[in-house]
Amino acid sequence: MTPNDVAKYAEKHGAKMIDCKFVDLFGTWQHITYPIARLEEGFEAGYGFDGSSIRGFQAINASDMLMIPDPTTAVMDPFLEVPTLSLICNVRDPLTGSPYSRDPRHIAAKAEAYLKSTGLADTIYFGPEAEFFVFDSVRFDSTTNEAYYKVDSVEGRWNSGRDEKPHGGNLGYKPGYKGGYFPVSPVDTLTDLRSEMVLTMAKVGIEVETHHHEVATAGQCEIDMKYDSLTRMADQLLWYKHIVKNVALKSGRTATFMPKPLYGDNGSGMHCHMSLWKGGKPLFAGDGYAGLSDMALYYIGGILKHARALCAIANPGTNSYRRLTPGYEAPVNLAYSARNRSAAVRIPMYSTSPKAKRLEFRTPDPSCNPYIAFAAMMMAGLDGIEKKIHPGEPLDKDIYSLSPEELKEVPRVPGSLDEALDALRQDYQFLLKGDVFTPDLIDTWIEMKTTHEVDAVRLRPHPMEFGLYYDC
């Protein structure tokens, strides 16, 4: 829509307020709300805000920033009682009017522009599968003398002994650990909740293909959106997370995209399907392995070559590496294969159609900032195409059953966020092509992740350590 179209749309739906959203460096939506009378002003001059109060943005001595609404993102907010028009904004410098280099949405736009400039393709499609948990309650805190967390779910296997009936007893329908994949009710208690999430997503223009219970016990779920182009899909993923959390809240529950909230069970990943197109034609179909073109194989080569650095962006938290451990369907070994879900890169084989030919990068998790993560994945793949980096031989065996001798030949993802940030320090040049990423942004990312996350966790005693060392 154009600004004029947005004004007509707002009038048609009786909008009384405008909710302007933009994303901070680490992937969290921020918002501010204005009366609908200020709509035209926003498109013409933008809305001011304090950039020094936003994570990863400005210093306090240069805090003034502008947000400019993107008219193509206009939808009516599905949750607010007062009719409210929602707009996603781009961030700009108020003095120069130029796009802000640390605005993640600007990075995504630059990545799409860079793709077109290479002449290799004109569109990249992403189809992320973001998993999440729905719990009935969560409590946590960390202070000088105390640290704890507790999550609970009526579905949790640990609740098989709780009294669920007025006079005692338990109904017993609890998915086992790693036993939550596809059970019908009464084991799966969340079908209606997920359906409500899907219907709400439709209200903001998200097309959903399916939803289901995931492998872990205690309410692990997945809703799959239809693929879309890079920036549009990043926009949709933030709506997806917003809707999941708010629908859960309306039902008296809580949803989290934290990669590993439960010990001893599967974590939540975000497998990312990718394909390049040009002139409306798919470029990843060919006569090579698993029906792939040379371009697709080189793209995989770039992903695998830069995967350790990509983890610092696509698996951006200390908790991400609780998930990236062997034995929990997490792809810790950097290999590729057709159909094999234990490989970091899988080639889905459901369809022989060239339009369906794609690769699935299984390492990322849903705690990432999708604008930055999608852009980084694409830049790694393009580097592979430009340099003709062949990924080597596929690994079609069950990687988790390989002997130690065989595993020595297979590279692995980093074992911690600290290790991933080190990999990014050593391997970031591929991100700078086309000025998609800037050295300033990468330095800021590494510094803030180290100071506010790595060090914050490293310096605190862990509850398990009391059991291990208190009587040492």
LUMDO-664592 format. One record per residue (C-alpha): residue number from 1; z negated, x, y negated. Coordinates in Angstrom, 3 decimals. Layout:
N
{site NUM {Z X Y}}
...
***
This chain:
472
{site 1 {0.000 0.000 0.000}}
{site 2 {0.496 0.928 -3.648}}
{site 3 {-2.313 0.500 -6.218}}
{site 4 {-0.725 -2.832 -7.226}}
{site 5 {-0.664 -3.927 -3.589}}
{site 6 {-4.344 -2.988 -3.280}}
{site 7 {-5.230 -5.097 -6.311}}
{site 8 {-3.446 -8.115 -4.800}}
{site 9 {-5.085 -7.468 -1.421}}
{site 10 {-8.526 -7.296 -3.039}}
{site 11 {-7.932 -10.539 -4.940}}
{site 12 {-6.649 -12.308 -1.811}}
{site 13 {-9.818 -11.401 0.095}}
{site 14 {-12.174 -12.140 -2.782}}
{site 15 {-13.437 -8.553 -3.073}}
{site 16 {-16.290 -8.185 -5.556}}
{site 17 {-17.080 -4.500 -4.982}}
{site 18 {-15.255 -1.262 -4.163}}
{site 19 {-16.783 1.183 -1.655}}
{site 20 {-15.316 4.663 -2.138}}
{site 21 {-15.739 7.086 0.755}}
{site 22 {-15.046 10.796 1.094}}
{site 23 {-15.983 13.294 3.785}}
{site 24 {-18.214 16.331 3.373}}
{site 25 {-17.409 19.735 4.838}}
{site 26 {-19.118 19.018 8.149}}
{site 27 {-17.633 15.582 8.810}}
{site 28 {-20.087 13.033 7.401}}
{site 29 {-18.828 10.180 5.251}}
{site 30 {-20.366 9.883 1.771}}
{site 31 {-19.914 6.765 -0.354}}
{site 32 {-20.504 5.205 -3.736}}
{site 33 {-19.925 1.571 -4.728}}
{site 34 {-18.391 0.128 -7.917}}
{site 35 {-17.677 -3.371 -9.258}}
{site 36 {-14.147 -4.517 -8.470}}
{site 37 {-13.321 -4.477 -12.194}}
{site 38 {-13.206 -0.662 -11.995}}
{site 39 {-10.434 -0.582 -9.371}}
{site 40 {-7.546 0.272 -11.715}}
{site 41 {-9.621 2.975 -13.390}}
{site 42 {-10.148 4.709 -10.047}}
{site 43 {-6.445 4.994 -9.280}}
{site 44 {-5.662 6.270 -12.777}}
{site 45 {-8.541 8.639 -13.565}}
{site 46 {-10.696 8.777 -10.446}}
{site 47 {-14.445 8.490 -10.110}}
{site 48 {-16.829 11.325 -10.916}}
{site 49 {-19.615 12.588 -8.652}}
{site 50 {-22.042 15.491 -8.276}}
{site 51 {-20.411 18.031 -5.952}}
{site 52 {-23.524 20.209 -5.823}}
{site 53 {-25.338 17.481 -3.872}}
{site 54 {-22.718 17.466 -1.112}}
{site 55 {-23.018 19.858 1.842}}
{site 56 {-20.605 22.766 1.556}}
{site 57 {-19.165 21.739 -1.817}}
{site 58 {-20.013 23.046 -5.304}}
{site 59 {-22.742 25.184 -6.862}}
{site 60 {-24.942 23.401 -9.385}}
{site 61 {-23.346 25.217 -12.342}}
{site 62 {-19.933 23.752 -11.422}}
{site 63 {-21.001 20.438 -9.964}}
{site 64 {-18.670 17.861 -11.552}}
{site 65 {-15.980 16.635 -9.168}}
{site 66 {-13.555 13.710 -8.944}}
{site 67 {-12.644 11.412 -6.086}}
{site 68 {-9.254 9.682 -6.173}}
{site 69 {-8.804 6.649 -3.890}}
{site 70 {-5.892 6.701 -1.429}}
{site 71 {-4.337 3.208 -1.679}}
{site 72 {-2.952 3.416 1.865}}
{site 73 {-6.501 3.355 3.256}}
{site 74 {-7.556 0.022 1.713}}
{site 75 {-9.352 -2.380 4.051}}
{site 76 {-12.136 -4.931 3.691}}
{site 77 {-15.457 -3.540 4.867}}
{site 78 {-16.378 -5.292 8.142}}
{site 79 {-20.162 -4.988 7.724}}
{site 80 {-21.180 -5.671 4.118}}
{site 81 {-22.212 -9.217 3.211}}
{site 82 {-20.789 -8.975 -0.307}}
{site 83 {-16.965 -8.894 0.036}}
{site 84 {-16.212 -5.212 -0.456}}
{site 85 {-12.957 -3.282 -0.571}}
{site 86 {-13.222 0.070 1.234}}
{site 87 {-11.109 3.040 0.126}}
{site 88 {-11.025 6.614 1.454}}
{site 89 {-10.741 9.160 -1.338}}
{site 90 {-9.344 12.637 -1.872}}
{site 91 {-11.465 15.100 -3.844}}
{site 92 {-10.099 16.896 -6.922}}
{site 93 {-11.214 19.425 -9.507}}
{site 94 {-11.805 17.540 -12.783}}
{site 95 {-10.648 20.464 -14.962}}
{site 96 {-7.358 21.291 -13.261}}
{site 97 {-6.680 18.019 -11.477}}
{site 98 {-5.730 19.996 -8.397}}
{site 99 {-6.885 19.095 -4.864}}
{site 100 {-10.218 20.631 -3.920}}
{site 101 {-9.830 23.485 -1.412}}
{site 102 {-12.994 22.494 0.498}}
{site 103 {-12.027 18.829 0.829}}
{site 104 {-11.464 18.364 4.581}}
{site 105 {-8.920 15.607 4.003}}
{site 106 {-6.923 17.979 1.803}}
{site 107 {-6.974 20.563 4.609}}
{site 108 {-5.541 17.951 6.986}}
{site 109 {-2.789 17.081 4.479}}
{site 110 {-1.936 20.759 4.034}}
{site 111 {-1.733 21.176 7.814}}
{site 112 {0.795 18.339 8.089}}
{site 113 {2.808 19.795 5.207}}
{site 114 {2.765 23.225 6.846}}
{site 115 {4.045 21.749 10.106}}
{site 116 {7.061 20.284 8.307}}
{site 117 {7.698 23.553 6.465}}
{site 118 {8.049 25.468 9.743}}
{site 119 {10.981 23.329 10.813}}
{site 120 {9.544 23.239 14.335}}
{site 121 {8.490 19.581 14.094}}
{site 122 {7.769 16.949 11.479}}
{site 123 {4.893 15.085 13.125}}
{site 124 {1.912 15.891 15.300}}
{site 125 {0.152 13.079 17.097}}
{site 126 {-3.507 13.161 18.100}}
{site 127 {-5.290 10.893 20.539}}
{site 128 {-9.009 11.785 20.640}}
{site 129 {-11.301 10.320 23.306}}
{site 130 {-14.684 10.339 21.588}}
{site 131 {-17.585 9.639 23.946}}
{site 132 {-20.997 8.449 22.777}}
{site 133 {-24.366 7.213 24.016}}
{site 134 {-25.989 3.874 23.199}}
{site 135 {-29.787 4.039 23.439}}
{site 136 {-32.457 1.410 22.912}}
{site 137 {-34.656 3.764 20.896}}
{site 138 {-34.863 7.360 19.701}}
{site 139 {-37.788 9.298 18.244}}
{site 140 {-37.839 12.947 17.167}}
{site 141 {-39.459 15.413 14.802}}
{site 142 {-39.954 19.147 14.352}}
{site 143 {-42.824 20.488 12.232}}
{site 144 {-44.884 23.662 12.030}}
{site 145 {-47.135 22.663 14.924}}
{site 146 {-45.162 19.996 16.741}}
{site 147 {-41.678 19.353 18.117}}
{site 148 {-40.504 16.487 20.287}}
{site 149 {-37.767 14.008 21.026}}
{site 150 {-37.662 10.898 23.169}}
{site 151 {-34.688 8.654 23.856}}
{site 152 {-34.874 5.523 25.952}}
{site 153 {-32.455 3.078 27.504}}
{site 154 {-32.878 0.077 29.779}}
{site 155 {-29.956 1.562 31.726}}
{site 156 {-31.676 4.930 32.178}}
{site 157 {-32.294 5.936 35.782}}
{site 158 {-35.723 7.192 34.694}}
{site 159 {-36.626 3.556 33.989}}
{site 160 {-36.279 2.429 37.609}}
{site 161 {-40.073 2.115 37.766}}
{site 162 {-40.715 0.254 34.522}}
{site 163 {-41.796 -3.380 34.446}}
{site 164 {-38.853 -5.459 33.270}}
{site 165 {-40.191 -8.898 34.207}}
{site 166 {-43.112 -10.779 32.623}}
{site 167 {-45.234 -10.465 35.763}}
{site 168 {-44.107 -6.976 36.781}}
{site 169 {-41.227 -5.641 38.815}}
{site 170 {-37.885 -4.031 38.101}}
{site 171 {-34.402 -5.438 38.521}}
{site 172 {-33.083 -2.085 39.718}}
{site 173 {-29.590 -2.016 38.187}}
{site 174 {-29.608 1.554 36.877}}
{site 175 {-26.590 3.899 36.980}}
{site 176 {-27.511 7.180 38.624}}
{site 177 {-27.231 10.546 36.939}}
{site 178 {-23.490 11.275 36.779}}
{site 179 {-23.014 7.831 38.346}}
{site 180 {-22.037 5.752 35.337}}
{site 181 {-18.242 5.854 35.619}}
{site 182 {-16.707 2.352 35.753}}
{site 183 {-19.484 0.208 37.311}}
{site 184 {-19.285 -3.520 36.609}}
{site 185 {-22.228 -5.563 35.368}}
{site 186 {-25.142 -5.813 35.913}}
{site 187 {-25.140 -1.985 36.078}}
{site 188 {-22.936 -1.739 32.979}}
{site 189 {-24.921 -3.696 30.388}}
{site 190 {-22.767 -2.766 27.398}}
{site 191 {-19.374 -4.418 27.991}}
{site 192 {-19.867 -7.111 25.346}}
{site 193 {-21.218 -4.557 22.858}}
{site 194 {-18.169 -2.321 23.326}}
{site 195 {-15.869 -5.340 23.020}}
{site 196 {-17.506 -6.212 19.704}}
{site 197 {-16.919 -2.638 18.583}}
{site 198 {-13.242 -2.923 19.569}}
{site 199 {-12.801 -6.229 17.711}}
{site 200 {-14.419 -4.724 14.621}}
{site 201 {-12.092 -1.717 14.833}}
{site 202 {-9.136 -4.093 14.841}}
{site 203 {-10.331 -5.490 11.504}}
{site 204 {-9.789 -2.087 9.858}}
{site 205 {-6.408 -1.504 11.539}}
{site 206 {-7.424 0.607 14.540}}
{site 207 {-5.434 -0.132 17.692}}
{site 208 {-7.565 0.337 20.819}}
{site 209 {-6.124 0.863 24.282}}
{site 210 {-9.245 0.511 26.456}}
{site 211 {-13.024 0.831 26.652}}
{site 212 {-15.405 1.608 29.517}}
{site 213 {-18.748 3.025 30.616}}
{site 214 {-18.706 6.811 30.998}}
{site 215 {-20.106 9.100 33.697}}
{site 216 {-23.664 9.639 32.473}}
{site 217 {-26.531 7.237 32.989}}
{site 218 {-28.215 5.442 30.087}}
{site 219 {-25.372 3.942 28.111}}
{site 220 {-22.671 6.595 27.847}}
{site 221 {-19.474 4.915 26.618}}
{site 222 {-15.900 5.609 25.612}}
{site 223 {-13.421 3.639 23.519}}
{site 224 {-9.852 4.985 23.413}}
{site 225 {-7.704 4.562 20.318}}
{site 226 {-3.918 4.673 20.329}}
{site 227 {-2.571 8.006 19.073}}
{site 228 {-1.613 8.525 15.439}}
{site 229 {-0.637 11.321 13.044}}
{site 230 {-3.184 13.987 12.099}}
{site 231 {-4.702 12.702 8.843}}
{site 232 {-4.444 9.048 9.796}}
{site 233 {-6.197 9.700 13.090}}
{site 234 {-8.964 11.662 11.356}}
{site 235 {-9.434 8.675 9.004}}
{site 236 {-9.576 6.357 12.011}}
{site 237 {-12.058 8.548 13.863}}
{site 238 {-14.511 8.337 10.965}}
{site 239 {-14.096 4.548 10.966}}
{site 240 {-14.563 4.605 14.750}}
{site 241 {-17.890 6.440 14.481}}
{site 242 {-19.010 4.241 11.585}}
{site 243 {-18.224 1.070 13.532}}
{site 244 {-19.852 2.242 16.774}}
{site 245 {-23.093 3.103 14.981}}
{site 246 {-23.234 -0.064 12.899}}
{site 247 {-22.365 -2.487 15.702}}
{site 248 {-25.040 -0.821 17.835}}
{site 249 {-27.510 -1.178 14.955}}
{site 250 {-26.716 -4.894 14.581}}
{site 251 {-27.634 -5.367 18.255}}
{site 252 {-30.959 -3.552 17.826}}
{site 253 {-29.693 -0.391 19.519}}
{site 254 {-28.759 3.096 18.324}}
{site 255 {-25.561 5.064 19.033}}
{site 256 {-25.115 8.825 18.883}}
{site 257 {-22.172 11.223 19.125}}
{site 258 {-24.557 14.131 19.783}}
{site 259 {-22.843 16.175 22.521}}
{site 260 {-25.855 16.636 24.834}}
{site 261 {-28.787 14.259 24.279}}
{site 262 {-29.876 14.169 27.954}}
{site 263 {-30.992 17.019 30.190}}
{site 264 {-29.443 17.094 33.652}}
{site 265 {-26.587 14.670 32.980}}
{site 266 {-23.112 14.784 31.469}}
{site 267 {-22.704 15.290 27.738}}
{site 268 {-20.241 13.624 25.385}}
{site 269 {-16.922 15.326 24.769}}
{site 270 {-13.862 14.442 22.725}}
{site 271 {-10.776 15.271 24.751}}
{site 272 {-7.884 15.617 22.283}}
{site 273 {-4.359 14.627 23.321}}
{site 274 {-1.635 16.309 21.245}}
{site 275 {2.146 16.203 21.028}}
{site 276 {4.796 17.397 18.559}}
{site 277 {7.737 15.237 17.489}}
{site 278 {10.799 15.738 15.287}}
{site 279 {13.164 13.070 13.997}}
{site 280 {11.429 10.493 16.151}}
{site 281 {11.944 12.503 19.353}}
{site 282 {9.212 14.101 21.516}}
{site 283 {9.331 17.888 21.832}}
{site 284 {6.874 18.561 24.654}}
{site 285 {8.982 17.157 27.519}}
{site 286 {11.131 19.593 29.498}}
{site 287 {11.932 21.167 32.849}}
{site 288 {8.989 23.550 33.032}}
{site 289 {5.616 23.294 34.721}}
{site 290 {4.327 19.688 34.860}}
{site 291 {7.471 18.526 33.031}}
{site 292 {6.706 20.557 29.914}}
{site 293 {9.112 22.225 27.505}}
{site 294 {8.830 25.902 26.572}}
{site 295 {7.515 24.757 23.193}}
{site 296 {4.671 22.874 24.883}}
{site 297 {3.777 25.875 27.056}}
{site 298 {3.729 28.173 24.022}}
{site 299 {1.559 25.614 22.203}}
{site 300 {-0.890 25.761 25.118}}
{site 301 {-0.738 29.554 24.927}}
{site 302 {-1.815 29.418 21.282}}
{site 303 {-4.664 27.013 22.032}}
{site 304 {-6.002 29.212 24.828}}
{site 305 {-5.578 32.451 22.849}}
{site 306 {-7.588 31.115 19.906}}
{site 307 {-9.900 28.788 21.871}}
{site 308 {-13.055 30.847 21.351}}
{site 309 {-12.567 30.763 17.567}}
{site 310 {-11.608 27.078 17.705}}
{site 311 {-14.972 26.333 19.317}}
{site 312 {-16.727 27.275 16.058}}
{site 313 {-14.894 24.324 14.451}}
{site 314 {-14.291 21.890 17.326}}
{site 315 {-17.749 22.414 18.910}}
{site 316 {-19.659 23.018 15.705}}
{site 317 {-23.329 22.556 16.603}}
{site 318 {-25.947 24.419 18.603}}
{site 319 {-26.201 21.316 20.799}}
{site 320 {-22.460 21.561 21.580}}
{site 321 {-23.201 24.469 23.893}}
{site 322 {-25.758 22.484 25.902}}
{site 323 {-22.702 20.455 26.975}}
{site 324 {-20.401 23.436 27.528}}
{site 325 {-22.089 24.530 30.756}}
{site 326 {-20.641 24.556 34.300}}
{site 327 {-21.215 21.550 36.528}}
{site 328 {-21.134 18.688 34.015}}
{site 329 {-17.361 18.104 33.769}}
{site 330 {-17.320 20.322 30.682}}
{site 331 {-14.316 22.677 30.553}}
{site 332 {-15.971 26.055 30.055}}
{site 333 {-13.108 28.024 31.629}}
{site 334 {-10.059 28.618 29.454}}
{site 335 {-7.168 27.698 31.710}}
{site 336 {-4.514 24.986 31.919}}
{site 337 {-3.415 22.693 34.715}}
{site 338 {-1.674 19.442 35.552}}
{site 339 {-4.169 16.684 36.402}}
{site 340 {-7.088 19.090 36.839}}
{site 341 {-9.965 17.907 34.655}}
{site 342 {-11.911 21.129 35.156}}
{site 343 {-9.366 23.052 33.046}}
{site 344 {-9.749 23.387 29.270}}
{site 345 {-6.165 22.160 28.847}}
{site 346 {-4.878 19.395 31.094}}
{site 347 {-1.384 17.904 31.255}}
{site 348 {-1.763 14.166 31.989}}
{site 349 {0.642 13.002 34.705}}
{site 350 {0.309 9.219 34.453}}
{site 351 {3.872 8.697 33.227}}
{site 352 {7.263 10.409 33.582}}
{site 353 {8.417 9.183 30.165}}
{site 354 {9.228 12.044 27.741}}
{site 355 {7.389 10.099 25.028}}
{site 356 {4.175 10.276 27.083}}
{site 357 {4.379 14.038 27.649}}
{site 358 {1.440 15.672 25.932}}
{site 359 {-1.404 18.097 26.482}}
{site 360 {-5.115 17.342 26.495}}
{site 361 {-7.513 19.920 25.043}}
{site 362 {-10.808 19.005 26.700}}
{site 363 {-13.235 21.433 25.034}}
{site 364 {-13.905 19.688 21.650}}
{site 365 {-16.783 17.277 21.124}}
{site 366 {-17.247 14.339 18.727}}
{site 367 {-19.732 16.107 16.445}}
{site 368 {-16.828 17.953 14.800}}
{site 369 {-15.167 17.163 11.473}}
{site 370 {-11.832 15.734 12.710}}
{site 371 {-9.812 16.682 9.613}}
{site 372 {-10.709 20.351 10.024}}
{site 373 {-10.781 20.390 13.837}}
{site 374 {-7.379 18.707 14.258}}
{site 375 {-5.858 21.035 11.657}}
{site 376 {-7.307 24.107 13.389}}
{site 377 {-6.041 23.009 16.819}}
{site 378 {-2.561 22.447 15.413}}
{site 379 {-2.546 25.838 13.684}}
{site 380 {-3.527 27.547 16.950}}
{site 381 {-0.756 25.741 18.825}}
{site 382 {1.859 26.550 16.186}}
{site 383 {0.825 30.198 16.291}}
{site 384 {1.520 30.107 20.013}}
{site 385 {4.987 28.622 19.423}}
{site 386 {5.879 31.052 16.630}}
{site 387 {4.746 34.072 18.685}}
{site 388 {5.947 32.658 22.036}}
{site 389 {2.524 33.121 23.613}}
{site 390 {2.936 32.057 27.245}}
{site 391 {-0.293 30.711 28.776}}
{site 392 {0.254 32.517 32.083}}
{site 393 {-0.009 30.890 35.471}}
{site 394 {-1.663 27.468 35.715}}
{site 395 {-4.931 27.108 37.575}}
{site 396 {-4.563 24.100 39.844}}
{site 397 {-7.662 24.718 41.942}}
{site 398 {-11.058 23.144 41.257}}
{site 399 {-12.309 25.787 38.836}}
{site 400 {-15.949 24.980 39.549}}
{site 401 {-15.467 25.866 43.236}}
{site 402 {-13.893 29.279 42.617}}
{site 403 {-15.651 32.376 43.895}}
{site 404 {-17.273 34.786 41.414}}
{site 405 {-14.434 37.231 42.048}}
{site 406 {-11.801 34.627 41.162}}
{site 407 {-13.735 33.464 38.098}}
{site 408 {-13.807 36.993 36.676}}
{site 409 {-10.135 36.584 35.813}}
{site 410 {-10.657 33.316 33.910}}
{site 411 {-11.873 33.630 30.275}}
{site 412 {-14.660 31.349 29.101}}
{site 413 {-15.679 29.485 25.995}}
{site 414 {-18.550 30.975 23.958}}
{site 415 {-22.026 30.379 25.293}}
{site 416 {-23.575 29.523 21.922}}
{site 417 {-22.682 28.541 18.374}}
{site 418 {-23.621 32.045 17.240}}
{site 419 {-21.107 33.514 19.683}}
{site 420 {-18.433 31.041 18.573}}
{site 421 {-18.968 31.928 14.905}}
{site 422 {-18.578 35.607 15.827}}
{site 423 {-15.267 34.735 17.496}}
{site 424 {-14.142 32.955 14.317}}
{site 425 {-15.095 35.989 12.205}}
{site 426 {-12.765 38.096 14.341}}
{site 427 {-9.945 35.580 14.773}}
{site 428 {-9.081 33.412 11.769}}
{site 429 {-5.779 34.759 10.427}}
{site 430 {-3.795 32.045 12.206}}
{site 431 {-5.682 29.454 10.133}}
{site 432 {-4.603 30.974 6.807}}
{site 433 {-0.868 30.376 7.253}}
{site 434 {0.540 28.045 4.625}}
{site 435 {-2.794 28.193 2.801}}
{site 436 {-4.019 25.463 5.165}}
{site 437 {-7.431 27.101 5.437}}
{site 438 {-8.763 29.530 2.838}}
{site 439 {-11.000 32.583 3.362}}
{site 440 {-13.534 30.903 1.060}}
{site 441 {-13.763 27.855 3.298}}
{site 442 {-14.098 29.921 6.481}}
{site 443 {-16.787 32.125 4.894}}
{site 444 {-18.673 29.040 3.676}}
{site 445 {-18.434 27.438 7.110}}
{site 446 {-19.791 30.509 8.904}}
{site 447 {-22.562 31.111 6.367}}
{site 448 {-23.827 27.524 6.320}}
{site 449 {-23.622 27.083 10.095}}
{site 450 {-25.541 30.325 10.596}}
{site 451 {-28.231 29.629 8.015}}
{site 452 {-28.794 25.897 8.477}}
{site 453 {-28.158 25.491 12.196}}
{site 454 {-28.190 28.719 14.235}}
{site 455 {-31.213 30.200 12.436}}
{site 456 {-32.962 26.822 12.159}}
{site 457 {-32.925 26.450 15.950}}
{site 458 {-33.457 30.136 16.738}}
{site 459 {-36.660 30.404 14.692}}
{site 460 {-38.422 27.388 16.217}}
{site 461 {-40.430 27.432 19.471}}
{site 462 {-38.878 25.204 22.135}}
{site 463 {-41.128 22.698 23.958}}
{site 464 {-40.015 24.170 27.286}}
{site 465 {-41.337 27.561 26.203}}
{site 466 {-44.894 26.232 26.266}}
{site 467 {-44.485 25.445 29.935}}
{site 468 {-42.949 28.816 30.623}}
{site 469 {-45.083 31.139 28.520}}
{site 470 {-48.308 29.509 27.313}}
{site 471 {-50.332 31.063 30.125}}
{site 472 {-48.497 34.384 30.109}}
***
